[in-house]
């Protein structure tokens, strides 16, 4: 089993470049954003700060913070006026923020890259103000697209990589290949249960496509808008 240090090394390799999402995914996220004038906003896995900046403008927040494992990307985000923190979730260290500090917390395509999934959700709960909202996205393990690939014997390489060098068993052999870095994958049912167990109330579920737009029914990504409620006993 990989150590936290080995996992962190893989994640740094992956995220040390700008992540580009398609307009469908961006629209789905921005449609969930409510104004929080003069509020504080935290984006976990902010990358170069492009999405962080768009959300900050729509939400009309006063302060925007970004957390990421890639220092190179944080430098770019900082140039956009975002307060940045270098942080490795796999080390399971608390964010340098007090309890009940943020009005909005977002975490897009991050939780699948860490084994510390419970810790991450606990930290989101801790720093989020009561009754305020968070938005989290992650690949959907049980999407029709993934089920279809597996039914025909193909490796869903963008979801579950088996090599850092080559796309073994994948459908698209000629595309540029990148290891997914995914270590924790969720069905819709599993992620919903986990959110509720961590004392979040589901506000809205918004399935969408993250990279490919050409297959309308693909819906390979699950987006959850949630609200902090009184702590449940686990």
C-alpha positions as CSV (number, residue, x, y, z in Angstrom):
1,X,0.0,0.0,0.0
2,X,1.3,3.5,-0.9
3,X,2.4,5.7,2.0
4,X,1.1,9.3,2.3
5,X,4.4,10.6,1.0
6,X,4.2,8.4,-2.1
7,X,0.6,9.5,-2.7
8,X,1.6,13.2,-2.3
9,X,4.4,12.8,-4.8
10,X,2.0,11.4,-7.4
11,X,-0.6,14.2,-6.7
12,X,2.1,16.9,-7.0
13,X,3.1,15.6,-10.4
14,X,-0.6,15.6,-11.6
15,X,-1.6,19.1,-10.2
16,X,1.6,20.9,-11.1
17,X,-0.1,22.1,-14.3
18,X,-3.3,24.0,-15.0
19,X,-6.5,22.0,-14.9
20,X,-9.0,23.0,-17.6
21,X,-12.7,22.1,-17.2
22,X,-15.3,22.2,-19.9
23,X,-18.0,25.0,-19.9
24,X,-20.7,22.5,-19.0
25,X,-19.0,21.7,-15.7
26,X,-18.3,25.4,-15.0
27,X,-21.9,26.3,-15.6
28,X,-23.2,23.6,-13.3
29,X,-20.9,24.9,-10.5
30,X,-21.7,28.6,-11.0
31,X,-25.5,27.8,-11.1
32,X,-25.1,26.6,-7.5
33,X,-23.4,29.7,-6.2
34,X,-25.4,32.0,-3.9
35,X,-24.2,35.5,-2.9
36,X,-22.5,35.9,0.4
37,X,-21.7,39.6,0.4
38,X,-18.6,40.5,2.5
39,X,-18.2,36.8,3.3
40,X,-15.2,34.5,3.3
41,X,-14.7,31.8,0.7
42,X,-12.3,28.8,0.7
43,X,-11.5,26.7,-2.4
44,X,-9.8,23.4,-1.5
45,X,-7.7,22.3,-4.5
46,X,-7.8,25.8,-6.1
47,X,-5.2,25.0,-8.8
48,X,-4.3,28.2,-10.6
49,X,-7.3,30.1,-9.1
50,X,-9.4,30.4,-12.3
51,X,-12.5,28.8,-10.8
52,X,-11.9,30.4,-7.4
53,X,-11.9,33.8,-9.1
54,X,-15.1,33.2,-11.0
55,X,-16.9,32.0,-7.8
56,X,-15.6,34.9,-5.8
57,X,-17.0,37.4,-8.3
58,X,-20.4,35.7,-8.5
59,X,-20.7,35.2,-4.7
60,X,-19.5,38.8,-4.0
61,X,-17.3,37.6,-1.2
62,X,-14.8,39.9,0.6
63,X,-12.0,37.4,1.0
64,X,-11.0,34.4,-1.1
65,X,-8.6,31.6,0.1
66,X,-7.1,28.8,-1.9
67,X,-5.5,25.6,-0.7
68,X,-3.5,23.3,-3.0
69,X,-0.6,20.8,-3.0
70,X,1.1,22.4,-6.0
71,X,3.2,25.5,-5.1
72,X,3.6,26.5,-8.8
73,X,-0.2,26.8,-9.2
74,X,-0.6,28.7,-6.0
75,X,1.8,31.3,-7.3
76,X,-0.5,31.8,-10.3
77,X,-3.6,31.9,-8.0
78,X,-1.9,34.5,-5.8
79,X,-1.5,36.8,-8.7
80,X,-5.3,36.8,-9.0
81,X,-5.7,38.2,-5.6
82,X,-6.4,34.9,-3.8
83,X,-4.9,34.2,-0.4
84,X,-3.1,30.9,-0.8
85,X,-1.9,28.1,1.5
86,X,0.3,25.2,0.5
87,X,-1.3,22.1,2.1
88,X,-1.1,18.3,1.7
89,X,-4.3,16.6,2.6
90,X,-2.6,13.2,2.8
91,X,-0.7,14.4,5.9
92,X,-4.1,14.9,7.7
93,X,-3.1,18.2,9.2
94,X,-5.9,20.7,10.0
95,X,-6.3,23.7,7.8
96,X,-4.8,26.9,9.4
97,X,-8.3,28.4,10.0
98,X,-10.5,28.6,13.1
99,X,-13.8,26.9,13.4
100,X,-16.9,28.4,11.8
101,X,-14.8,30.8,9.6
102,X,-16.0,30.5,6.0
103,X,-19.4,31.3,4.4
104,X,-18.6,29.1,1.3
105,X,-16.3,26.1,0.9
106,X,-15.7,24.4,-2.4
107,X,-13.8,21.2,-3.2
108,X,-13.8,20.2,-6.8
109,X,-12.2,16.9,-8.0
110,X,-10.0,16.6,-4.9
111,X,-11.5,14.0,-2.5
112,X,-10.8,11.1,-4.9
113,X,-7.1,12.0,-4.7
114,X,-6.7,11.3,-1.0
115,X,-7.2,8.3,1.3
116,X,-8.0,10.8,4.1
117,X,-11.6,11.2,2.9
118,X,-13.2,11.3,6.4
119,X,-10.6,13.8,7.6
120,X,-11.3,16.1,4.6
121,X,-15.0,16.2,5.2
122,X,-14.4,16.8,8.9
123,X,-12.2,19.7,8.1
124,X,-14.8,21.2,5.7
125,X,-17.4,20.8,8.5
126,X,-15.1,22.4,11.0
127,X,-14.2,25.6,9.1
128,X,-17.7,26.1,7.6
129,X,-20.1,28.4,9.4
130,X,-23.3,26.9,10.7
131,X,-26.1,26.8,8.0
132,X,-23.6,28.0,5.3
133,X,-23.0,25.9,2.2
134,X,-20.2,23.9,0.6
135,X,-20.0,22.4,-2.9
136,X,-18.1,19.2,-3.6
137,X,-17.5,17.3,-6.8
138,X,-16.0,13.9,-7.5
139,X,-16.2,11.3,-10.3
140,X,-19.1,9.0,-10.2
141,X,-18.0,5.3,-10.1
142,X,-21.4,4.1,-11.2
143,X,-22.1,6.4,-14.1
144,X,-23.6,4.8,-17.2
145,X,-20.4,5.7,-19.1
146,X,-18.2,3.8,-16.7
147,X,-20.6,0.8,-16.5
148,X,-20.6,0.7,-20.3
149,X,-16.8,0.7,-20.6
150,X,-16.5,-2.1,-18.0
151,X,-19.2,-4.1,-19.7
152,X,-17.1,-4.2,-22.9
153,X,-13.9,-4.9,-21.0
154,X,-12.3,-1.5,-21.3
155,X,-10.2,0.1,-18.5
156,X,-11.8,3.5,-17.6
157,X,-8.3,5.0,-17.6
158,X,-9.2,8.6,-16.6
159,X,-11.0,7.2,-13.6
160,X,-8.8,4.2,-12.5
161,X,-5.2,4.3,-13.9
162,X,-3.0,1.2,-13.7
163,X,0.2,2.6,-15.0
164,X,2.1,5.9,-15.0
165,X,3.4,5.3,-18.4
166,X,0.7,3.8,-20.7
167,X,-3.0,3.6,-21.2
168,X,-3.4,-0.2,-20.8
169,X,-6.8,-1.5,-21.7
170,X,-8.2,2.0,-22.4
171,X,-10.6,2.9,-25.2
172,X,-8.7,5.9,-26.5
173,X,-5.2,4.6,-27.2
174,X,-3.9,7.6,-29.2
175,X,-4.7,10.3,-26.7
176,X,-2.2,12.0,-24.5
177,X,-2.1,9.9,-21.3
178,X,-2.0,11.1,-17.7
179,X,-2.3,9.0,-14.6
180,X,-5.5,9.9,-12.8
181,X,-4.1,9.8,-9.3
182,X,-7.4,8.6,-8.0
183,X,-7.3,6.5,-4.8
184,X,-10.9,6.9,-3.4
185,X,-13.8,6.4,-5.7
186,X,-17.5,6.8,-4.9
187,X,-20.9,5.7,-6.3
188,X,-23.6,8.2,-5.9
189,X,-25.1,6.2,-3.1
190,X,-21.8,5.9,-1.2
191,X,-21.0,9.6,-1.4
192,X,-24.5,10.7,-0.3
193,X,-24.4,8.4,2.7
194,X,-20.9,9.7,3.6
195,X,-22.0,13.4,3.4
196,X,-25.0,12.7,5.7
197,X,-22.9,10.8,8.1
198,X,-20.6,13.7,8.4
199,X,-23.5,16.0,9.4
200,X,-24.2,17.7,6.1
201,X,-27.7,18.3,4.8
202,X,-28.1,17.7,1.0
203,X,-29.3,20.8,-0.7
204,X,-28.9,19.7,-4.3
205,X,-27.4,17.0,-6.4
206,X,-26.2,18.1,-9.9
207,X,-24.7,15.4,-12.1
208,X,-22.7,16.6,-15.1
209,X,-19.7,15.9,-17.4
210,X,-16.3,17.2,-16.4
211,X,-14.2,16.9,-19.5
212,X,-16.1,15.5,-22.5
213,X,-19.3,17.2,-23.7
214,X,-20.0,15.0,-26.8
215,X,-22.0,12.4,-24.8
216,X,-25.1,14.1,-23.3
217,X,-26.0,11.2,-21.0
218,X,-22.5,10.5,-19.8
219,X,-22.9,12.4,-16.4
220,X,-19.6,11.1,-15.1
221,X,-19.2,13.7,-12.4
222,X,-21.4,14.2,-9.2
223,X,-21.7,17.6,-7.7
224,X,-23.2,18.0,-4.3
225,X,-24.3,21.3,-2.7
226,X,-24.5,20.7,1.1
227,X,-25.2,22.7,4.3
228,X,-23.6,22.3,7.7
229,X,-26.1,21.1,10.4
230,X,-25.7,20.0,14.0
231,X,-23.2,17.3,14.5
232,X,-24.4,13.7,14.2
233,X,-23.1,11.0,16.4
234,X,-21.0,8.5,14.4
